[in-house]
């Protein structure tokens, strides 16, 4: 659905150690096209390093399942089978497909992993800087619609009925994989950790007796400017979606890389959407769906998942905030006007 962007900035401060033997250990490797940052709180630097290495190996193994940039990945094999035969999915693929199908239903089609053909069309358009003809968009849109895809949960198979159909997990896989890493670390005795998969952030317990991990949220259409307040969060996931990096412009209108599967075009509302939810996968796809849906529907969708939503826009040069009432519970400080609720 989308290539996630760094509209969330992790704020890691050099905090005095509350216990001499306890520390934050930070790691970063390029994974899935962006830095994958990992922070582990531990008393054992050797153990932390070993678990970080194992976590990155886990990321690689999952990316080999879900990547559409890896020609040998399971996803690529599913896409190559479109129009021919059902494909027997791995356990992890079946799990993510089921989550994605649930998201499709709950978002009323705003989130749709069958968006692949439109994603490819607009990716090429941004590279070539040539806006597609309306007829091309219409023809491509016919290949999109998860309701066309045949998913047999008992047999564990999936079938894309038309040649040219493609699945794209760009709007859910990074959050899903980051959640796997945090769950893996918990299973190995690490109760305080944070995984940042290119802006899709999942964390467990707050570090070093702090109230939460501090997360900064970018202003719309900026890469470095942050809102004056920061989020203090733990045991949850945070993601922000926006169009600061990837869009194509026509007649002064920006069409985001976030594509509305119901129209075939990138969304044109210049909004940053921040979601706080329980798991990485749900946070990831909710950020996409809430970027597409009208604001009131986006709020209802977020609340139906016990998630918190902040939508930040710029109108007439001024910041405008829309949020669910529960979002205020996550601000570290007071003093910013939150606008309408």
C-alpha positions as CSV (number, residue, x, y, z in Angstrom):
1,X,0.0,0.0,0.0
2,X,2.7,2.4,0.9
3,X,6.4,2.8,1.4
4,X,6.5,3.9,5.0
5,X,8.3,7.1,5.7
6,X,10.1,8.8,8.5
7,X,7.4,11.0,9.7
8,X,8.0,9.8,13.2
9,X,11.3,10.6,14.9
10,X,12.5,8.5,17.8
11,X,13.9,10.7,20.6
12,X,16.6,8.7,22.4
13,X,18.0,10.8,25.2
14,X,21.2,10.0,27.2
15,X,19.5,9.2,30.4
16,X,21.6,8.7,33.6
17,X,21.7,5.0,34.5
18,X,19.4,4.3,37.4
19,X,21.4,1.1,38.1
20,X,25.0,0.9,37.2
21,X,24.6,-2.4,35.5
22,X,21.5,-1.5,33.4
23,X,21.8,0.4,30.1
24,X,20.2,1.1,26.8
25,X,22.0,-0.7,23.9
26,X,21.3,0.8,20.5
27,X,21.7,-0.9,17.1
28,X,20.9,0.0,13.5
29,X,21.0,-1.9,10.2
30,X,19.5,-1.2,6.8
31,X,16.5,-3.5,6.4
32,X,13.5,-3.4,4.0
33,X,14.9,-0.2,2.4
34,X,15.3,1.9,5.5
35,X,17.2,1.9,8.8
36,X,15.8,-0.6,11.3
37,X,16.7,0.8,14.7
38,X,16.7,-1.4,17.8
39,X,17.1,-0.4,21.4
40,X,17.5,-3.1,24.1
41,X,17.5,-2.4,27.8
42,X,19.6,-5.0,29.6
43,X,22.2,-5.7,32.2
44,X,24.3,-7.8,29.8
45,X,25.9,-6.2,26.8
46,X,26.9,-9.5,25.3
47,X,23.3,-10.9,25.6
48,X,21.9,-7.7,24.1
49,X,24.3,-7.8,21.1
50,X,23.5,-11.5,20.5
51,X,19.7,-10.9,20.6
52,X,20.1,-7.9,18.3
53,X,21.8,-10.0,15.8
54,X,19.2,-12.7,16.1
55,X,16.5,-10.0,15.7
56,X,18.0,-8.8,12.5
57,X,18.2,-12.4,11.2
58,X,14.5,-12.7,12.1
59,X,13.8,-9.5,10.1
60,X,15.6,-10.9,7.1
61,X,13.7,-14.2,7.2
62,X,10.3,-12.5,7.4
63,X,11.2,-10.0,4.7
64,X,12.1,-12.9,2.4
65,X,8.4,-13.9,2.8
66,X,6.7,-10.6,2.4
67,X,9.0,-8.5,0.1
68,X,7.9,-7.6,-3.4
69,X,11.4,-6.4,-4.2
70,X,12.9,-9.9,-3.7
71,X,12.2,-12.0,-6.8
72,X,12.6,-15.2,-4.8
73,X,10.3,-14.2,-1.9
74,X,7.1,-16.0,-1.2
75,X,5.1,-12.9,-2.1
76,X,6.8,-12.7,-5.5
77,X,5.9,-16.4,-6.1
78,X,2.2,-15.7,-5.2
79,X,2.1,-12.7,-7.6
80,X,3.7,-14.8,-10.3
81,X,1.0,-17.4,-9.9
82,X,-1.8,-14.9,-10.6
83,X,-4.2,-16.2,-13.2
84,X,-2.8,-19.8,-13.0
85,X,-3.0,-21.8,-9.8
86,X,-3.7,-21.4,-6.1
87,X,-0.6,-21.0,-4.0
88,X,0.0,-22.9,-0.7
89,X,1.0,-20.3,1.9
90,X,3.5,-20.5,4.7
91,X,2.1,-20.1,8.3
92,X,3.5,-16.5,8.5
93,X,2.0,-15.6,5.1
94,X,-1.4,-17.0,6.0
95,X,-1.4,-15.1,9.3
96,X,-0.6,-11.8,7.6
97,X,-3.1,-12.4,4.7
98,X,-5.8,-13.1,7.3
99,X,-4.9,-9.9,9.2
100,X,-5.0,-8.0,5.9
101,X,-8.3,-9.4,4.9
102,X,-9.8,-8.4,8.3
103,X,-8.3,-4.9,7.8
104,X,-9.9,-4.7,4.3
105,X,-13.3,-5.6,5.7
106,X,-13.1,-3.3,8.7
107,X,-11.9,-0.3,6.7
108,X,-14.6,-0.9,4.0
109,X,-11.9,-1.3,1.4
110,X,-9.7,1.6,2.2
111,X,-6.9,-0.7,3.1
112,X,-6.4,-3.3,0.4
113,X,-3.3,-5.5,-0.1
114,X,-4.3,-6.2,-3.7
115,X,-3.3,-2.6,-4.5
116,X,-0.1,-3.9,-6.1
117,X,-0.9,-3.0,-9.8
118,X,-1.8,0.6,-8.8
119,X,1.3,0.8,-6.6
120,X,3.5,-0.2,-9.5
121,X,1.7,2.2,-11.8
122,X,2.2,5.2,-9.6
123,X,5.7,4.3,-8.5
124,X,6.7,4.3,-12.2
125,X,4.8,7.6,-12.6
126,X,6.8,9.3,-9.8
127,X,10.1,8.0,-11.3
128,X,9.3,9.2,-14.8
129,X,7.4,12.3,-13.6
130,X,4.7,11.4,-16.2
131,X,1.2,11.5,-14.9
132,X,-0.8,8.5,-16.0
133,X,-3.7,8.8,-18.4
134,X,-7.2,8.3,-16.9
135,X,-7.8,5.3,-19.1
136,X,-4.6,3.6,-17.8
137,X,-5.7,4.2,-14.2
138,X,-9.2,2.7,-14.9
139,X,-7.7,-0.3,-16.6
140,X,-5.2,-0.9,-13.8
141,X,-7.9,-0.5,-11.1
142,X,-9.8,-3.5,-12.6
143,X,-7.0,-5.7,-11.2
144,X,-7.5,-4.4,-7.7
145,X,-10.0,-5.7,-5.1
146,X,-9.3,-8.1,-2.3
147,X,-12.9,-9.3,-2.7
148,X,-11.7,-10.9,-6.0
149,X,-8.9,-12.9,-4.3
150,X,-9.7,-16.5,-3.2
151,X,-8.4,-17.3,0.2
152,X,-8.9,-20.8,1.6
153,X,-8.0,-20.7,5.2
154,X,-8.6,-24.4,5.8
155,X,-6.2,-25.4,3.0
156,X,-4.0,-22.4,3.5
157,X,-4.1,-21.4,-0.1
158,X,-4.5,-18.1,-2.0
159,X,-5.5,-17.6,-5.6
160,X,-5.3,-14.3,-7.6
161,X,-7.8,-15.1,-10.4
162,X,-6.5,-12.6,-13.0
163,X,-3.0,-12.4,-14.6
164,X,-1.5,-9.1,-13.5
165,X,-2.9,-9.0,-10.1
166,X,-0.4,-8.3,-7.3
167,X,-0.4,-8.2,-3.6
168,X,1.6,-5.5,-1.8
169,X,2.2,-5.6,2.0
170,X,3.8,-2.1,2.0
171,X,1.2,-0.8,4.5
172,X,1.4,-3.6,7.0
173,X,4.5,-5.7,6.8
174,X,7.0,-3.4,8.5
175,X,4.8,-3.0,11.6
176,X,4.1,-6.7,11.6
177,X,7.8,-7.6,11.5
178,X,8.7,-5.0,14.2
179,X,6.1,-6.7,16.4
180,X,7.7,-10.1,15.8
181,X,11.0,-8.6,17.0
182,X,9.6,-7.2,20.2
183,X,7.7,-10.5,20.9
184,X,11.0,-12.4,20.2
185,X,12.9,-10.2,22.7
186,X,10.2,-10.7,25.3
187,X,10.4,-14.4,24.9
188,X,14.1,-14.1,25.6
189,X,13.8,-12.1,28.8
190,X,14.0,-8.6,27.4
191,X,11.0,-6.6,28.8
192,X,12.2,-3.2,27.8
193,X,12.9,-2.7,24.1
194,X,12.0,-0.7,21.0
195,X,12.0,-1.6,17.3
196,X,11.8,1.1,14.7
197,X,11.2,-0.3,11.3
198,X,11.6,2.8,9.1
199,X,9.0,4.8,11.1
200,X,6.8,1.9,12.2
201,X,7.7,1.8,15.9
202,X,6.8,-1.0,18.4
203,X,7.9,-1.0,22.0
204,X,7.6,-3.0,25.1
205,X,8.1,-1.6,28.7
206,X,9.3,1.9,29.3
207,X,13.1,2.2,29.7
208,X,14.9,2.7,33.0
209,X,11.9,3.6,35.1
210,X,10.8,6.3,32.8
211,X,7.1,6.9,32.1
212,X,7.4,5.9,28.5
213,X,9.5,6.0,25.4
214,X,9.5,9.5,24.0
215,X,8.4,9.8,20.4
216,X,8.4,13.0,18.4
217,X,5.8,13.6,15.6
218,X,6.7,15.5,12.5
219,X,4.8,18.5,11.2
220,X,3.1,18.0,7.9
221,X,5.3,18.4,4.8
222,X,8.5,18.5,6.9
223,X,11.3,16.0,7.7
224,X,12.8,17.6,10.7
225,X,10.3,20.0,12.3
226,X,8.4,18.4,15.2
227,X,5.3,19.2,17.2
228,X,6.2,21.0,20.4
229,X,4.9,18.1,22.5
230,X,6.1,14.5,22.5
231,X,4.4,11.2,23.0
232,X,5.3,9.1,26.1
233,X,4.3,5.5,25.2
234,X,5.0,1.9,26.2
235,X,3.7,-1.6,25.4
236,X,2.2,-0.4,22.1
237,X,3.0,0.7,18.6
238,X,3.1,4.1,16.9
239,X,3.2,5.1,13.3
240,X,2.7,8.3,11.2
241,X,1.8,8.4,7.6
242,X,2.2,11.4,5.3
243,X,3.4,12.5,1.8
244,X,6.6,14.5,2.5
245,X,8.8,12.2,0.5
246,X,6.7,10.5,-2.2
247,X,4.2,12.2,-4.3
248,X,3.5,13.3,-7.9
249,X,2.1,16.7,-8.7
250,X,-0.3,17.8,-11.5
251,X,-1.7,21.3,-11.9
252,X,-0.5,22.3,-8.5
253,X,-2.2,19.3,-6.8
254,X,0.0,16.7,-4.9
255,X,-1.0,13.1,-5.3
256,X,0.4,11.1,-2.4
257,X,2.1,7.7,-2.6
258,X,-0.8,6.5,-0.4
259,X,-3.3,5.3,-3.0
260,X,-7.1,5.2,-2.5
261,X,-8.0,1.8,-4.0
262,X,-11.5,2.9,-4.5
263,X,-10.5,5.8,-6.9
264,X,-7.1,4.5,-8.2
265,X,-5.4,7.8,-7.4
266,X,-3.2,9.0,-4.6
267,X,-4.9,10.9,-1.8
268,X,-4.7,14.7,-2.2
269,X,-5.4,15.7,1.4
270,X,-2.2,17.0,2.9
271,X,-2.4,15.4,6.3
272,X,-0.2,13.6,8.7
273,X,-1.9,10.7,10.4
274,X,-0.5,9.3,13.7
275,X,-1.9,6.1,15.1
276,X,-1.2,4.6,18.5
277,X,-2.4,1.0,18.8
278,X,-1.7,-2.3,20.5
279,X,0.2,-4.1,17.7
280,X,2.5,-3.1,14.9
281,X,0.4,-4.6,12.2
282,X,-2.8,-2.8,13.2
283,X,-1.0,0.5,13.7
284,X,0.5,0.2,10.3
285,X,-2.6,-0.5,8.3
286,X,-4.7,1.9,10.4
287,X,-2.3,4.7,9.5
288,X,-2.9,4.0,5.8
289,X,-6.7,3.6,6.1
290,X,-7.1,6.8,8.2
291,X,-5.1,8.7,5.5
292,X,-7.7,7.8,3.0
293,X,-11.0,7.9,4.9
294,X,-12.9,11.1,5.7
295,X,-11.9,12.4,9.1
296,X,-15.0,11.3,11.0
297,X,-14.9,7.8,9.5
298,X,-11.2,7.6,10.4
299,X,-11.9,8.5,14.0
300,X,-14.6,5.8,14.2
301,X,-12.3,3.2,12.7
302,X,-9.5,4.0,15.1
303,X,-11.8,3.9,18.1
304,X,-13.3,0.6,17.0
305,X,-9.7,-0.8,17.4
306,X,-9.1,0.9,20.8
307,X,-6.5,3.0,19.0
308,X,-5.7,6.7,19.3
309,X,-5.6,8.9,16.2
310,X,-4.1,12.4,15.5
311,X,-4.6,14.0,12.1
312,X,-2.5,17.1,11.5
313,X,-3.1,19.4,8.5
314,X,-2.0,22.8,7.4
315,X,-4.8,25.1,6.3
316,X,-4.2,28.7,5.3
317,X,-0.7,28.4,6.8
318,X,-2.0,27.3,10.2
319,X,-1.8,23.9,11.9
320,X,-5.2,22.2,12.4
321,X,-5.5,19.2,14.7
322,X,-8.2,16.5,14.7
323,X,-7.9,13.7,17.2
324,X,-9.8,11.0,19.0
325,X,-10.4,12.0,22.7
326,X,-8.0,9.3,23.9
327,X,-5.0,10.7,22.1
328,X,-4.5,13.3,24.8
329,X,-3.6,10.6,27.2
330,X,-0.3,10.0,25.4
331,X,1.2,13.5,25.4
332,X,4.2,14.0,27.7
333,X,3.5,17.7,28.4
334,X,0.7,20.2,28.1
335,X,0.5,23.5,26.3
336,X,-0.4,22.7,22.7
337,X,-3.8,23.6,21.3
338,X,-5.3,20.3,20.1
339,X,-8.1,21.9,18.1
340,X,-11.3,20.1,17.5
341,X,-12.0,16.6,19.0
